[in-house]
Amino acid sequence: MKKNKTIYYVGGLMVLVAVLVRLGRSGQAPAPKPIADPSALPGLLTGDAPWAANNGTSLAARLQATGLPALAEEGTTLHIHQHLDIFIHGQSVPVPADIGIDPAGSFIAPIHVHDDTAIVHVESPVVQPFYLGQFFDIWGVRLTQDCIGGYCATATDTLAFYVNGAPYAGNPRDLELQEHQEIAIVYGSAAEAPKQIPSSYNFPAGY
């Protein structure tokens, strides 16, 4: 009888240890969500386009505020791409190179831009969701449901968001970045809107 009890105790202890080990392996902190209000971010650009890469001394502080890491090198566990088009009063606004990349080469954000093609790179050492709001917070350009940079919705000028050519009705800050999305942001009057909203992008081979 005592032997059977000992077996039960040992078996129960082994199950408990296995559960604890499993929890320890998966016990990473939850992936950060986009902050609700970006207005207090250091170096936030709230003026007219075009906007610079804004990757100076305030970049590290913005990363810390968003809860995202400053990586020593690009992550390889998650590597996906999106293309971003921005139209202000009918004019295409450039997405500059080196967004999210420290000029001194000390660190790189998990969401960044390498060149002037407006391709956004998500390169992370862990698989987790990343969001459009986080990209704009890294860039340091104000993005809310009503404003981009210095442009806010009015009675005549609207701010609209599109994913793969279809209207996006949710909070743009919560738009999860997925592989090969074409994201378009359009600000201005109805007459100034592009005749055709981009619905796809021809990504280079290997992207």
C-alpha positions as a printed Julia matrix, in Angstrom:
207×3 Matrix{Float64}:
   0.0    0.0     0.0
   2.81   2.34    0.95
   4.58   1.39   -2.27
   1.54   2.37   -4.33
   1.28   5.71   -2.53
   4.94   6.36   -3.23
   4.4    5.63   -6.91
   1.45   8.05   -7.0
   3.47  10.77   -5.24
   6.46  10.33   -7.56
   4.21  10.27  -10.61
   2.4   13.4    -9.5
   5.69  15.15   -8.81
   6.99  14.28  -12.29
   3.86  15.72  -13.9
   4.21  18.9   -11.85
   7.87  19.29  -12.83
   7.02  18.74  -16.5
   4.33  21.43  -16.36
   6.69  23.88  -14.63
   9.44  23.22  -17.18
   6.99  23.78  -20.02
   5.8   27.03  -18.48
   9.37  28.13  -17.99
  10.19  27.54  -21.62
   7.17  29.48  -22.82
   7.22  32.07  -20.06
   8.14  35.01  -22.27
   6.58  38.34  -21.52
   3.43  38.98  -23.57
   4.02  40.77  -26.87
   3.49  44.53  -26.43
   0.38  46.06  -27.95
   0.4   49.51  -29.59
   0.29  52.28  -27.01
  -3.1   53.99  -26.93
  -1.85  57.58  -27.13
   1.39  58.39  -28.97
   1.27  62.12  -28.19
   3.92  61.92  -25.45
   6.5   60.05  -27.53
   9.9   61.78  -27.68
  10.62  63.51  -30.98
   7.11  62.97  -32.34
   6.61  64.65  -35.73
   3.28  66.47  -35.91
   4.03  68.81  -38.82
   3.64  68.69  -42.57
   5.02  66.01  -44.85
   7.49  64.91  -46.01
   8.82  63.45  -42.77
  12.44  62.52  -42.15
  13.54  59.1   -40.93
  13.65  60.61  -37.44
  16.2   58.06  -36.27
  18.31  60.37  -34.1
  18.66  60.47  -30.33
  14.93  60.09  -29.67
  14.65  56.72  -31.45
  15.9   54.67  -28.49
  13.53  56.49  -26.14
  10.58  55.8   -28.44
  11.46  52.12  -28.6
  11.56  51.96  -24.82
   8.2   53.74  -24.6
   6.6   51.23  -26.98
   8.04  48.21  -25.15
   9.89  47.02  -28.25
  13.54  45.96  -28.09
  16.58  47.7   -29.54
  18.18  44.76  -31.34
  21.9   44.36  -31.94
  21.04  42.88  -35.35
  18.0   41.94  -37.39
  16.0   39.05  -36.03
  15.54  36.02  -38.25
  12.78  34.03  -36.53
  10.05  36.26  -37.97
  10.86  38.02  -41.26
   7.95  39.52  -43.21
   7.39  42.58  -45.4
   4.7   45.14  -46.15
   4.51  48.03  -48.6
   3.25  51.42  -47.45
   1.75  54.16  -49.63
   0.87  57.55  -48.15
  -1.11  60.15  -50.1
  -1.6   63.67  -48.75
  -3.87  65.98  -50.77
  -3.38  63.75  -53.8
   0.43  63.7   -53.58
   2.49  60.6   -52.8
   4.58  61.11  -49.67
   7.95  59.31  -49.51
   8.68  56.78  -46.8
  12.36  57.5   -46.12
  15.15  54.97  -45.75
  16.61  54.01  -42.35
  13.46  54.35  -40.26
  14.1   52.43  -37.05
  17.83  52.1   -37.7
  20.31  53.82  -35.4
  22.68  55.93  -37.55
  25.67  54.85  -35.44
  24.84  51.2   -36.08
  24.34  50.4   -32.4
  20.86  48.94  -32.75
  17.92  48.33  -35.04
  14.19  48.19  -34.29
  12.28  44.98  -35.08
  10.18  47.06  -37.52
  12.27  49.2   -39.85
  12.88  50.45  -43.39
  16.16  49.88  -45.23
  15.74  51.91  -48.43
  13.43  54.32  -50.25
  11.12  51.66  -51.74
   8.58  52.09  -48.87
   8.96  48.41  -48.01
   8.59  47.85  -44.29
  10.65  45.03  -42.77
   9.55  43.09  -39.71
  12.62  41.19  -38.54
  12.22  39.79  -35.06
  14.01  37.15  -32.96
  10.58  35.99  -31.68
   7.28  35.28  -33.39
   4.72  37.78  -32.14
   2.21  40.26  -33.57
   3.45  43.64  -34.77
   1.22  46.59  -35.61
   1.04  49.64  -37.86
   0.85  51.89  -34.8
   4.17  50.5   -33.57
   5.8   51.23  -36.91
   4.67  54.86  -36.83
   5.76  55.19  -33.2
   9.22  53.92  -34.16
   9.23  56.39  -37.05
   8.05  59.07  -34.66
   5.25  60.31  -36.93
   1.91  60.86  -35.23
  -0.7   58.29  -36.25
  -4.19  58.1   -34.77
  -7.63  57.34  -36.13
  -7.98  61.01  -37.05
  -4.44  62.29  -37.69
  -1.24  61.52  -39.53
   1.62  63.91  -38.83
   0.15  67.4   -39.0
  -2.94  66.38  -40.96
  -6.17  65.72  -39.05
  -9.62  64.89  -40.33
 -11.99  67.82  -40.88
 -15.4   68.35  -42.42
 -13.82  68.41  -45.88
 -10.62  66.37  -45.5
 -10.82  62.75  -44.43
  -8.19  60.25  -43.28
  -8.74  56.78  -44.73
  -6.84  53.5   -44.48
  -6.76  50.6   -46.92
  -5.32  47.09  -46.82
  -4.79  45.36  -50.14
  -7.13  47.89  -51.75
 -10.0   47.34  -49.3
 -11.09  49.98  -46.74
  -9.9   49.32  -43.19
 -12.51  50.47  -40.69
 -10.75  49.66  -37.41
  -8.25  51.66  -35.42
  -5.22  51.9   -37.74
  -2.88  51.64  -34.77
  -4.19  48.12  -34.19
  -3.71  46.98  -37.79
  -1.59  43.83  -37.52
   1.26  43.67  -40.03
   1.06  40.6   -42.24
   3.21  39.21  -45.03
   3.02  41.13  -48.32
   0.33  43.58  -47.31
  -0.19  46.69  -49.39
  -1.18  49.41  -46.91
  -2.41  52.76  -48.18
  -3.11  55.88  -46.12
  -5.06  58.64  -47.87
  -5.66  62.13  -46.51
  -7.53  64.93  -48.24
 -10.79  65.78  -49.94
 -12.77  63.33  -52.04
 -11.59  65.1   -55.2
  -7.94  64.64  -54.17
  -8.13  60.91  -53.5
  -6.2   58.64  -55.89
  -8.33  57.36  -58.76
  -7.24  53.84  -57.86
  -6.14  52.73  -54.4
  -3.09  50.44  -54.6
  -4.17  46.86  -53.93
  -0.87  45.0   -54.25
   2.88  45.49  -54.59
   5.42  43.6   -56.64
   7.9   42.64  -53.94
  11.43  41.77  -55.07
  12.42  38.12  -55.32
  13.28  36.74  -51.91
  11.0   39.12  -50.02
